[in-house]
Amino acid sequence: MTLLIRPLAGPAEAEACARLMAASEPWITLGRGFEASLRVLTDAARERYVAFDGERLAGFLILNLQGAFVGYVQTVCVASEMRGRGAGTALVAFAEERIFREHPNVFLCVSSFNPGARRLYERLGYTFVGELADYLVAGHAELLFRKSRGPIVGYGPPRRLRLLALAGSLRRASVNTALLRACAHLAPAGVEVVLYEGLGTLPLFNPDLEAGEPAAVTDFRVHVRGADGLLISSPEYAHGVPGLLKNALDWLVGGFEFIGKPVALLNATPPATWAQASLAETVTVMSGRLVQEASLDVPLRGRKIDEAGIVADPALAEPVRTALEAFTRAIEGSGSPPPPGSGSPPRG
């Protein structure tokens, strides 16, 4: 069994996960129904990931990377028909990989009436820390476990490259979004691909708003600034770039986040070329660094295919993997970006 684990996407997936949680132990005993489960799954302060076996929801994860116990695995939920098949182990391994990138400890709690989960975590190397009696429900305890790579002071996880992925479509079944999600699974070791899902929240570009920058714009700028490179995949509308994507790029013109930023353009709908050519021109004018050897066409036009299908098809996956390796080499071999003040022309 090969699970596809990715960030939770949208209300429908949150509701499916909430139904799964409300119908599973230990949450039945803990009295957590659908509404309470849905509140947990829509808490933006948590990182939420879903696991799929093909098109079937196999389980999900909720991680808390804030507070006293930074690196806390809040929830590991596995569908009943997937238990005993390695799904729980895969979800825990995913959680550990995510947390250990930044923090030296992974914490989790096990209900005292759930001995099977306790055996799993002990087998995976977790150490019992202590007991919280009557913590969630009377008569039962929560058992705190920890896996550690050392003390917090002096912990230095390996540097990872972070690629921010921008899709020029808001369609739920967009092949451009599917292609970018597939990149997260095909990227080289040590490279993280994060799909930015806030383009649809950006207001229409208006220079008059820059003095009191909208929160959505600030969030977008922060993500771009923190990325080592950008992956852009966009459809073509009427021989041009969709307004959604062009609007996002317009918000970056007056700042320095984009200057010198490595950019790879992915075209999911060849033979369309007008939008790609327009994007290449925009990236160049904005003083981004277009990496041609990492930009490629991936023939997905007319195909009903999701990220799992792309990853599973060698004819699609291998060129994408090769392009991402080239992009990584280009980023690691690049020098410093141009100094502030060079590049983009002023706007009117």
N, C-alpha and C positions, 0 to 999 in steps of 0.2 A: 504494500500500500504506500502510495506517495501522496502526502497531503500538500495542498497549496495553502500557505498561511500568509495572510495579508491584512492591512488595516481594514477595519469595518467600514463599509460604504453605504451610507444612507439609512433612512427610516425603516425600509422593508427588512433589511438585514438585522437591524437592532430589534425589531419586533420578533423576528424568527428566533433570535438568540434569547430574547426574554421568555418566549414560550418554552424553549428548551430548558432554560434555567428553572422556571416555575414548576416544570414537570419532572425535575430530577432531584435526587439526593445529593448533598445534604440540605438543599434549600427548601424541600418540602417540610422536613423536620424543623428547620429554622423559621418556617412560616412566611417565606418570601414568595408572594404571588406574582402575577404577571405585571401589574402596575409598578410594584416596588422593583422588580427586576428590570423593567424598562427604564426607570429612573437611573439605575446604576449604569445601564448600557448607553445612556445618552449624556452621561456626565463628561463634558469636554475636558475636564481636568485630568482624566484618566486616559491612558493609551489602551485602545481596544482593537483586538485582532480576531479575525475569523479564520477557521480552518475548513477547507472543502476537500472532499474526496470525490473528484469529478464535479457533478452539479449538486451533490448532497452535502448539507451542512454537517460537518463531523464534530464541531465544537468551537469554543472561543476562549480567549484570554482577556483579562483586564489587569493592567499593570498600574501601580501608583509610584511615580518617581518623585514624589514630594513628601514633606513631613519628616518625622523623626526617623522612621525606618525607610530611608530612601532605597528603592529597589524592592518594593513589596509586591509580590504576586497576589493580587487581591482575589482573583477568580481563575480557576481552571475548570472548565465545564466540557464534558465529553458526552456526545449522544450515546444513548444506551446501546444501540446496535454497533457502535464503534469501540466499545470498551473491551479490553483484552486484546486489542489488535495493534497496540503501539501508539494510538492517537494521543493519549495522555503524556506519554514519554516525549513525543515529538513537540507537543505544545510547551512542555516544561523546558525542553532544550532550546526552543525558540525564545522563550522568556529569558533564560539565562544569557543567551547570546546577546540579546538586546540590552539587558541590564549591565552586564560586565563590560560593555563598551565604555561605560561612564562611571560605574560604581563597583566597589570591590565585594559587596554583599548582596545576596538574594535572600529575602525573607518570605515566608509563607506560613499560613495557619491551617491546621487540620482539626476538624471537629472530633471530639473524643468518641463519638458514635460512628466514626468512619475509619475503621481499622485498615481497610484496603488502601485508602489514600496514604495513610501513615506508612504502610509497608512499601508503597511505591517510592515515596520521597526518601525513606531511609536507604532503599536500594540505589537511589540516584545520588547518594552521598550527602544528604542533608543531616544536620546535627540538631538534636532536640535542645531547645534553649530554656523553655519554661512553660508553665501552665497558667492560663487565665480562667479561673473557675467562674461558672455562671456568667460568662461574658456576653453571649448573645441570647441564650435561652436558659431558664432555670434547670438545674440538674445536669447540665452538660458543660464541658470546658472546651476552650480553644487552645490547641497545642502549637506553640511557636517553634518553627524550625528555621535554620539558617545554613546557607552554603557560602563560604568565604574564600576570597583570593588574597586576603590580608587586611591590615588596618586601613582606615580611611586616609590617614595622614601619609602622604608620600605615594598614594596609589596613582599610577600613570598608565591607563589603558592605551593600547596601540592606537596611533593616529589613523582614523578612517577617512576616506574621501566621501564627501556627501554631494550627491547629484540631485538637483531639484528638477522635477519633471513637470512640464507645463503642457496641458492638452488644450487644443483650440476648439474643443467641442464640449458642450454640456450634456449631450445625449447619454443616457444611461448605458446604452449598448454601443457606444462609440468605439470603433476599431482603433482610433488614435489613443484613447485612454487604455484600452486593453493592451496595446503595444507597450505603452509606458509602464503599466503594471507588470508586464512580462519582463521588462528590463530589470526590475527589482530582483527577479529570480535568476537572471542570466548574467548579472554583473560579476566581475571578478571578486575574489575574496578580499575583504577589507574595503569594499566600495558599497555604500548605502545609496539606494535610489528612493527618493521620497516624492510622491505625487502631491503637488500643491492643489488643493481642492477649493480654494477661495476666490478663483478668478471671477466667478459669477456674482460675488458680493462687492466687487469694486464698482464705485460710482463711475459715471461717464467722466472722462478726463476733462477737467476744467482748471486752468492755471489759477483762477481766482480762489480755488479751494486749498492751494498749497500752503498758504500761511497758517491755516488751521487744519492740517492734514487729517482726513478721515481715518478712523482706526483701521479700516480694512486695507487702506493703502500702506499705512505704517507696517502692518503685519506682513504684507507682501514684500515690502522693501527689506524687512528684517530677514525673511526667508531667502531672498536673493543674495543679500549681503553674506549670509552664513554659508552659502553653497560654494563648493569648489568648482562647479560647472553646472550648466543648464542643458537639459534635454528637452527639445520642443518637438511635438508632433501635432500637426494641424491639418484639418480638411481644407479643401479649396471650394470657395463659394464664388460663383460668377467671375472666375479667373482671378480671385483675390483672397487675401487673408481674412478670416472671420473677424468681425468687429470685437468680439470677446477678447481675442488674443492681442489685436492691435491696440485696444484700449489699455490692456495691462502693460504693454511695452511703452505706450505713451507716458504712463505714470512714472517710468524709470528714466526718462530722457533728462530731466533736470537734476538728477542726483548722480552719485559716483558708484552706485552698486554694480552697474552693468559694465563699467569701463574695464577692459582687459579680461572680462569674464569669458572663459572657454564655453563655447556653445556648439552643440551637435543638433542637426536638423534631421528628423526622421519623417519620411513620407510614407504613410500607410495606404495611399490610394494612387499609385502610379497607374497610368501614364500622366496624371495631373502634375504639372510643373510650374504653373504660374504662381501659386501661393509660395512654393519653395523658393523660387527666384526672388519674389518680393520680400520674403523673410530674410533671405541672405543679404539683400541690399539693406534692409532695416538694421540687421545685426551689425553690419559693417559700418553704417553711418553712425550708429550709437557707440562705436568703438568697442564692441564686443569682439571676441576672438573666435571666428568661425573655424571649426576644426573639420576640414573637408573629409579627411580619411575616416572620421567617425560618423559622417552623415551618409545615410543610405535610404534606398527605397525598399519597402517591405510590402509585397503584393497582397493586401488584405481586402481590396475593394470587392464588395458583393459577397463576402464570406461571413457567415454567422459564426464567429469564433471569439472565444474569450482568452484571457491571459493563459489559462491552463492549456488550451489548445495550441497556442503559439509556442509555449515552452515545450510541449510534447512533440512538436513537428520539427524534425532536424533541419528540413529545408528552410524553415523560418527562423528557428532558434540559433543555428550556427552563425549566420551572417550578423545577427544582432549581437551575439556574444563576441564575435570578432571586432565589431564596431566599438563595443564598450571597452574592450581591451585596448584598442587604439586610442580611445578617448582618455582612458586612464593614463596611458603613457604620455599623451600630449599634456595633460594637466601636471603630472609629476615632473615632466621635463621643462615646464614653462618657467620663465623668470617672473619678476615682479610686474604687476599691472602698471599701465601708464599712470603718471602722477595726476592728482586731481587738477581739473582745469583743462586738461587736454581732451580732445575727442568731440563729444556731442555738441552740435551748434545750439545756440539759444533758441527758445521757443517764442512764438508770438502770441 
